C-alpha cells in the first residue's frame, strides 16, 4: 500500500509539473518572450539598420570588375576619304577579330543632394521601427490582460455556482427525508431539484466558456493550444480602485503620437529628396584596365596592353516632361494629408481618453454598488435561511431571497469584469498600461 501511495504522489507531482501555472505578470512576461509577432518587429528593426547601411553606401566608393571577350565575326567596314591611300575613296575594315579586355571601374559621388537627404532619413526610420515595436508590445499586454481577466471571471463564476450546487444538494437530501416523513410537500423537493438542475447546467456552460477563454488566452500569449495552462488569481484588486481617473492626458507621451510624428518627419524628407532632383550631381570616375587584340584565337590572351583614365561627370537636370514637378507635388500632397490625419488622430486620442475616463468612473460606481448589494443580499438570505430552518418562514420566502442573492452575485461578477476592462482601456488611453500591469503583479 505504501508503494501505491508513493506512486500516486509521484503521478500527481509530474502531472502538476506538466501544467503551466501563470499569474497575470507571468502571462504578460511569457507573451513578451514567445509571441510570434515579436520576431516580425525585431526583423523590422534589423531591416531599418540594413536600409541605413544601404543609404550610406551610396556615398562610398563604387568598384566594379569586368572582363569581356569579343569575337568580331565580321568587322565593320569604314570608307576612308580620297587622298589618304590614293585618289579614290577606299573601303577598309579596321580592328582585330578577337578583342579581350579586363579591368576595374571606379566611381565616387562627390555631390548628390538626394543621397545626402536620404541618409538623413535613417534616424527617423529607425526610431519609427522601434516605436512600432513598442506599440506592438503594448497591444500584446492589453490582449493578454483582457483574456486573462476573462478566464478569472469564469473561474469566479464557477466557484460561486459550485458553492450553490453544494447547498442545493444538501437541501435536496434534507427535503427528500422530510418528504418521506410527511413533513413537506413533494413540490418543495421538486423546486429545489429545479434549482439544482439549473445550477448544474450553468456550471457546464461556464466550464465550456472558461475553456474557450483559456484557449483565447493561450493564443494571446503565443502559447501552443495543446499546452496545459492553469492561472492563479494573485491580483491586487484594490489597484483597480486606486487607479481611478485623476490625471489629464499628455499626448506627447503616447506611442501613437510619436509614431505619427516620425511618419511626418519621414515624409518631409521625401519632399526634400524630390526637391533635390532639380540639383546637379557630380561624380568622380576612373578605370584601370588591360586589353589584348589578336586575329587568332590562340593569341587572344597572349599580348596585353594596359590603359588607365580618371575623370569627373557633371549631370545637370534640365527637363523631363514635367515628371519631377509632378512627383514633388505628389509628395507635398501626401505630407499635407499626413499632417491633417495627425490632427484628426490627436482629437480621436483625446476623445478615447475622455470616454475611457468616464467609463472607468462609471464602472467603479457600478462595481461598488453591486458589491454592496451582494453583501446585503447575503445578509438577508442568511436571516431567511435561519428562519426557514426553524419553520418561521416557508420555502417560497427562502427561494425568493436565494434568487435575489444569485442575481446580486451575477451583477457583482459583471461589475468586476467591467471595472477591470474599463481600467485597462483607461490605462491604455493614457499610455500607462505596462506600468499599471506591473503594479498588479
Secondary structure, 3 states (H helix, E strand, C coil): CHHHHHHHHHHHHHHHHHCEEECHHHHHHHHHHHCHHHHHHHHHHHHHHHHHHHHHHCCCCEEEEEEEEEECCCCCEEEECCCCCCCCCEEEECCCCEEEEEEEEEEEEEECHHHHHHHHHHHHHHHHHHHHHHHHHHHHHHHHHHHHHHHHHHHHHHHHHHHHHHHHHHHHHHHHHHHHCCCCCHHHHHHHHHHHHHHHHHHHHHHHHHHHHHHHHHHHHCCCCCCCEEECCCCCCHHHHHCCCCCCCCHHHCHHHHHHHHHHHHHHHHHHHHHHCCCCEEEEEEEEEEEEEECCHHHCCCCCEEEEEEEEEEECCCCCCCHHHHHHHHHHHHHHHHHHHHHHHHHHHHHHHHHHHHHHHHHHHHHHHHHHHHHHHHHHHHHHHHHHHCCCCCHHHHHHHHHHHHHHHHHHHHHHHHHHHHHHHHHHHCCCHHHHHHHHC
